[in-house]
Amino acid sequence: MAIAEKSVHHLVDRVAPAVTVETTPKSRTLDARQICRAISRHIPETVLGQERQNRIDAMLGKLPPVHRRTLRELVIGLLRRMVELEASDIDLGGYGCGDLVWFRIFGRKTADRELGTFSPNETDILIQNILSNHDRASLFSARFVDFSFSMIFDSVQVRFRATAYYDLNHLGLNMRLINKEIRPLSSLGFHENVLKTLSLQHIKHGLVLITGITGSGKSTTLDSIIDANNRTCEAHIIIISSPVEFVHEPKKSIVRHREVGRDVHSFKEGTIQSLRQDPDIIVIGEMRDADTIATVLEVADSGHKVFTTLHTSSATEAVDRILGETPSSEQNRIRERLADVLTCVISQKLVPDLMRRLVLAKEVLLATPAIRAAIRNNHTDELYQLIYQGSKYGMITLEQDLVRLYRNKTISLDEAYSQANNKKRFEDLIKLI
């Protein structure tokens, strides 16, 4: 909705002195809050929902760049606080945060009351201000948008994966810190057979799944795998992601980054297009729907090495999820194709250790002939036992890995038990110690 020029100039006149007089971090915060309050005062309380968001959009578009930068600096100040606290995530906005800023620190969500309170109107303005015009349009249309954000901290660029969404007509925001450095793949504790499966040097084709719940470190593991291949293989790696998180510099490989919504319309389109771009490795950030799953399997079947992620809590569940997303009329064909192309499933969790930091616990399936036969014959209920018995190949169940972490005095028994998917199996394993 258009705003009268007189109203806009009045707003600018009101806030301009406040944002130019002082330059300390504290005063910049005050200045940004004054801008938010000034904008809010010019939107009647009776204007609600999307119409209110449209008004905010219009008024932000009329503000001078110096005032937009002031608002952005407030958000950057919160992100600097996040980095200093070693937090993985920040949440703010909407009614759900109770006017507070929240951080996830070593796995636990904590409100930072020292930062004061931010009303839903204030956070609506701050969140909209950091979005591009394209991202803001996507937010208004789809009621959420995934995007990336970067800033300079201690002379180093720091990147965040972010999502903005609606919460009772106001905007909520989550931003996750993307690690500045990639952990070496060798440090993640995989068996040598698994490392060979992940390497283009040893296996040129097939599908590798990285699975886990939200916040389980899937992207970190995937980046470690990409980096290992980038350092050792003369190849072409295409990454299709929403949004692009870690940006890999080309080393021995060409590395393309294609962001869904900016560089390509969808995961499915990006995957199909990649076949015409002479790839050796195709990385699909996530398989979100049946069409993307079918396309990924087809691409893997064409002889390419494909890495992707799924939101499942175990390797067995990942196989069932792929089949469950497929129409019943197509399940036999998809089951055959999955049995042919699957090479490895890594399912993982981040578990608090005795120092309340996070360590990796994992379940690994390798596609041995017995595993392929179980998938092909629709005996997925046998997969867990095959993983359990497959240690000589490099396989391990989550429960076995949790017991290993407990035996090494890395995590507590209570934590290990709470993280186990199969409590009975875990109890049986503990009795053997």
RABELQUI-V724992 format. One record per residue. N is the residue number from 0. RES is the residue in three letters. SS is DSSP state (H for helix, E for strand, L for the rest). OMEGA is omega in radians with two decimals (* if undefined). Layout:
n = {N	N}
res = {RES	RES}
ss = {SS	SS}
omega = {OMEGA	OMEGA}
This chain:
n = {0	1	2	3	4	5	6	7	8	9	10	11	12	13	14	15	16	17	18	19	20	21	22	23	24	25	26	27	28	29	30	31	32	33	34	35	36	37	38	39	40	41	42	43	44	45	46	47	48	49	50	51	52	53	54	55	56	57	58	59	60	61	62	63	64	65	66	67	68	69	70	71	72	73	74	75	76	77	78	79	80	81	82	83	84	85	86	87	88	89	90	91	92	93	94	95	96	97	98	99	100	101	102	103	104	105	106	107	108	109	110	111	112	113	114	115	116	117	118	119	120	121	122	123	124	125	126	127	128	129	130	131	132	133	134	135	136	137	138	139	140	141	142	143	144	145	146	147	148	149	150	151	152	153	154	155	156	157	158	159	160	161	162	163	164	165	166	167	168	169	170	171	172	173	174	175	176	177	178	179	180	181	182	183	184	185	186	187	188	189	190	191	192	193	194	195	196	197	198	199	200	201	202	203	204	205	206	207	208	209	210	211	212	213	214	215	216	217	218	219	220	221	222	223	224	225	226	227	228	229	230	231	232	233	234	235	236	237	238	239	240	241	242	243	244	245	246	247	248	249	250	251	252	253	254	255	256	257	258	259	260	261	262	263	264	265	266	267	268	269	270	271	272	273	274	275	276	277	278	279	280	281	282	283	284	285	286	287	288	289	290	291	292	293	294	295	296	297	298	299	300	301	302	303	304	305	306	307	308	309	310	311	312	313	314	315	316	317	318	319	320	321	322	323	324	325	326	327	328	329	330	331	332	333	334	335	336	337	338	339	340	341	342	343	344	345	346	347	348	349	350	351	352	353	354	355	356	357	358	359	360	361	362	363	364	365	366	367	368	369	370	371	372	373	374	375	376	377	378	379	380	381	382	383	384	385	386	387	388	389	390	391	392	393	394	395	396	397	398	399	400	401	402	403	404	405	406	407	408	409	410	411	412	413	414	415	416	417	418	419	420	421	422	423	424	425	426	427	428	429	430	431	432}
res = {MET	ALA	ILE	ALA	GLU	LYS	SER	VAL	HIS	HIS	LEU	VAL	ASP	ARG	VAL	ALA	PRO	ALA	VAL	THR	VAL	GLU	THR	THR	PRO	LYS	SER	ARG	THR	LEU	ASP	ALA	ARG	GLN	ILE	CYS	ARG	ALA	ILE	SER	ARG	HIS	ILE	PRO	GLU	THR	VAL	LEU	GLY	GLN	GLU	ARG	GLN	ASN	ARG	ILE	ASP	ALA	MET	LEU	GLY	LYS	LEU	PRO	PRO	VAL	HIS	ARG	ARG	THR	LEU	ARG	GLU	LEU	VAL	ILE	GLY	LEU	LEU	ARG	ARG	MET	VAL	GLU	LEU	GLU	ALA	SER	ASP	ILE	ASP	LEU	GLY	GLY	TYR	GLY	CYS	GLY	ASP	LEU	VAL	TRP	PHE	ARG	ILE	PHE	GLY	ARG	LYS	THR	ALA	ASP	ARG	GLU	LEU	GLY	THR	PHE	SER	PRO	ASN	GLU	THR	ASP	ILE	LEU	ILE	GLN	ASN	ILE	LEU	SER	ASN	HIS	ASP	ARG	ALA	SER	LEU	PHE	SER	ALA	ARG	PHE	VAL	ASP	PHE	SER	PHE	SER	MET	ILE	PHE	ASP	SER	VAL	GLN	VAL	ARG	PHE	ARG	ALA	THR	ALA	TYR	TYR	ASP	LEU	ASN	HIS	LEU	GLY	LEU	ASN	MET	ARG	LEU	ILE	ASN	LYS	GLU	ILE	ARG	PRO	LEU	SER	SER	LEU	GLY	PHE	HIS	GLU	ASN	VAL	LEU	LYS	THR	LEU	SER	LEU	GLN	HIS	ILE	LYS	HIS	GLY	LEU	VAL	LEU	ILE	THR	GLY	ILE	THR	GLY	SER	GLY	LYS	SER	THR	THR	LEU	ASP	SER	ILE	ILE	ASP	ALA	ASN	ASN	ARG	THR	CYS	GLU	ALA	HIS	ILE	ILE	ILE	ILE	SER	SER	PRO	VAL	GLU	PHE	VAL	HIS	GLU	PRO	LYS	LYS	SER	ILE	VAL	ARG	HIS	ARG	GLU	VAL	GLY	ARG	ASP	VAL	HIS	SER	PHE	LYS	GLU	GLY	THR	ILE	GLN	SER	LEU	ARG	GLN	ASP	PRO	ASP	ILE	ILE	VAL	ILE	GLY	GLU	MET	ARG	ASP	ALA	ASP	THR	ILE	ALA	THR	VAL	LEU	GLU	VAL	ALA	ASP	SER	GLY	HIS	LYS	VAL	PHE	THR	THR	LEU	HIS	THR	SER	SER	ALA	THR	GLU	ALA	VAL	ASP	ARG	ILE	LEU	GLY	GLU	THR	PRO	SER	SER	GLU	GLN	ASN	ARG	ILE	ARG	GLU	ARG	LEU	ALA	ASP	VAL	LEU	THR	CYS	VAL	ILE	SER	GLN	LYS	LEU	VAL	PRO	ASP	LEU	MET	ARG	ARG	LEU	VAL	LEU	ALA	LYS	GLU	VAL	LEU	LEU	ALA	THR	PRO	ALA	ILE	ARG	ALA	ALA	ILE	ARG	ASN	ASN	HIS	THR	ASP	GLU	LEU	TYR	GLN	LEU	ILE	TYR	GLN	GLY	SER	LYS	TYR	GLY	MET	ILE	THR	LEU	GLU	GLN	ASP	LEU	VAL	ARG	LEU	TYR	ARG	ASN	LYS	THR	ILE	SER	LEU	ASP	GLU	ALA	TYR	SER	GLN	ALA	ASN	ASN	LYS	LYS	ARG	PHE	GLU	ASP	LEU	ILE	LYS	LEU	ILE}
ss = {L	L	L	L	H	H	H	H	H	H	H	H	H	H	H	H	H	H	H	H	L	L	L	L	H	H	H	H	H	H	H	H	H	H	H	H	H	H	H	H	H	L	L	L	L	L	L	L	H	H	H	H	H	H	H	H	H	H	H	H	H	H	L	L	H	H	H	H	H	H	H	H	H	H	H	H	H	H	H	H	H	H	H	H	L	L	L	L	E	E	E	E	E	L	L	L	L	L	L	L	L	E	E	E	E	L	L	E	E	E	E	L	H	H	H	L	L	L	L	H	H	H	H	H	H	H	H	H	H	L	L	L	H	H	H	H	H	H	H	H	H	H	L	E	E	E	E	E	E	E	E	E	E	L	L	E	E	E	E	E	E	E	E	E	E	E	E	L	L	E	E	E	E	E	E	E	E	E	L	L	L	L	L	L	H	H	H	H	L	L	L	H	H	H	H	H	H	H	L	L	L	L	L	L	L	E	E	E	E	E	E	L	L	L	L	L	L	H	H	H	H	H	H	H	H	H	H	H	H	H	H	H	L	L	L	E	E	E	E	E	E	L	L	L	L	L	L	L	L	L	L	L	L	E	E	E	E	E	E	E	L	L	L	E	L	L	H	H	H	H	H	H	H	H	L	L	L	L	L	L	E	E	E	E	L	L	L	L	L	H	H	H	H	H	H	H	H	H	H	H	H	L	L	L	E	E	E	E	E	E	L	L	L	L	H	H	H	H	H	H	H	H	H	H	L	L	L	H	H	H	H	H	H	H	H	H	H	H	H	H	H	E	E	E	E	E	E	E	E	E	E	E	L	L	L	L	L	E	E	E	E	E	E	E	E	E	L	L	H	H	H	H	H	H	H	H	L	L	L	H	H	H	H	H	H	H	H	H	L	L	H	H	H	L	L	E	L	H	H	H	H	H	H	H	H	H	H	L	L	L	L	L	H	H	H	H	H	H	H	L	L	L	H	H	H	H	H	H	H	H	H	L	L}
omega = {-3.11	3.10	-3.13	-3.12	-3.14	3.14	-3.13	3.14	3.10	3.11	-3.12	3.12	-3.10	-3.02	-3.03	3.13	-3.07	-3.03	-3.10	-3.03	-3.02	-3.05	3.13	3.10	-3.12	-3.12	3.10	3.08	3.13	-3.14	-3.14	3.12	3.11	3.09	3.12	-3.13	3.14	3.10	-3.12	-3.12	-3.11	3.04	-3.11	3.12	-3.14	3.10	-3.00	3.00	-3.07	3.11	3.11	3.10	3.10	3.11	3.12	3.11	-3.10	-3.10	3.07	3.13	-3.14	-3.10	3.05	-3.14	-3.11	3.14	3.06	3.12	3.13	3.10	3.13	-3.13	3.10	3.10	3.12	3.07	3.08	3.14	3.05	3.07	3.12	3.14	-3.13	3.14	-3.06	3.11	3.10	-3.05	2.96	3.07	3.03	3.03	-3.14	3.13	-3.04	-3.12	3.12	3.11	-3.12	3.03	-3.08	3.06	2.95	-3.09	-3.11	3.02	-3.07	3.08	-3.09	3.07	3.12	-3.06	3.11	-3.12	-3.13	-3.07	3.08	-3.14	3.08	3.10	3.14	-3.12	3.02	-3.11	-3.11	-3.12	3.11	-3.05	-3.12	3.13	2.98	3.11	3.13	-3.13	3.13	3.09	3.10	3.11	-3.12	-3.09	-3.03	-3.10	2.96	3.02	3.00	3.14	3.08	-3.09	3.14	3.09	3.09	3.12	-3.09	3.08	3.13	3.09	3.11	-3.08	-3.14	2.93	-3.00	2.98	3.06	-3.03	-3.11	3.08	-3.11	3.07	3.05	-3.06	2.99	-3.10	2.93	3.06	-3.13	-3.14	3.05	-3.07	3.12	-3.13	3.14	3.05	3.07	-3.14	-3.12	-3.10	-3.06	2.99	3.12	3.05	-3.10	3.10	3.11	3.12	3.09	3.13	-3.10	-3.04	3.07	3.13	-3.05	3.13	-3.00	-3.01	3.05	-3.06	3.04	3.13	2.99	-3.04	3.13	3.10	3.09	3.13	-3.10	3.08	-3.13	-3.11	3.14	3.11	3.14	3.11	3.09	3.12	3.12	-3.11	3.14	3.11	3.13	-3.12	-2.97	-2.99	3.01	-2.94	3.07	-3.12	3.10	-3.13	3.09	-2.96	3.11	-0.17	2.99	-3.14	3.12	3.11	-3.09	3.04	3.11	3.09	3.01	-3.08	2.84	3.11	3.09	3.08	-3.13	-3.08	3.12	-3.12	3.13	-3.11	-3.13	-3.00	-3.06	3.06	-3.11	-3.14	3.13	3.14	3.13	-3.12	-3.07	-3.13	-3.13	-3.06	3.07	-3.12	2.91	3.11	3.07	-3.14	3.10	-3.00	-3.12	2.97	-2.99	-3.03	-3.06	-3.13	3.14	3.11	-3.13	3.14	3.12	3.12	3.13	3.13	3.10	-3.13	-3.13	3.05	3.11	3.04	-3.01	3.03	3.08	-3.12	3.08	3.06	3.03	-3.03	3.11	3.13	3.12	3.13	3.11	3.10	3.13	-3.13	3.13	3.13	-3.12	3.12	-3.05	3.05	-3.06	-3.12	-3.09	-2.97	-3.14	3.14	3.14	3.13	3.11	-3.11	3.13	3.12	-3.12	-2.95	-3.07	3.07	-3.06	2.97	3.05	3.09	-2.97	3.03	2.97	-2.97	3.09	3.10	-3.07	3.10	-3.14	2.96	-3.01	3.08	-3.08	2.95	-2.96	2.97	-3.05	3.04	3.00	-3.02	3.02	3.09	3.14	3.10	-3.13	-3.14	3.13	3.11	-3.08	-3.10	3.11	3.08	-3.09	3.08	3.13	-2.99	-3.09	-3.13	3.11	3.07	-3.12	-3.10	-2.99	-3.09	-3.13	3.09	-3.09	3.12	3.11	3.04	3.10	-3.12	3.08	-3.13	3.08	3.08	3.10	3.14	3.09	-3.13	3.12	3.13	3.09	3.13	-3.14	3.11	3.13	-3.14	3.12	-3.14	-3.09	-3.11	-3.09	3.03	-3.11	-3.05	-3.11	3.11	3.14	3.13	3.12	-3.14	3.14	3.14	-3.09	-3.11	*}
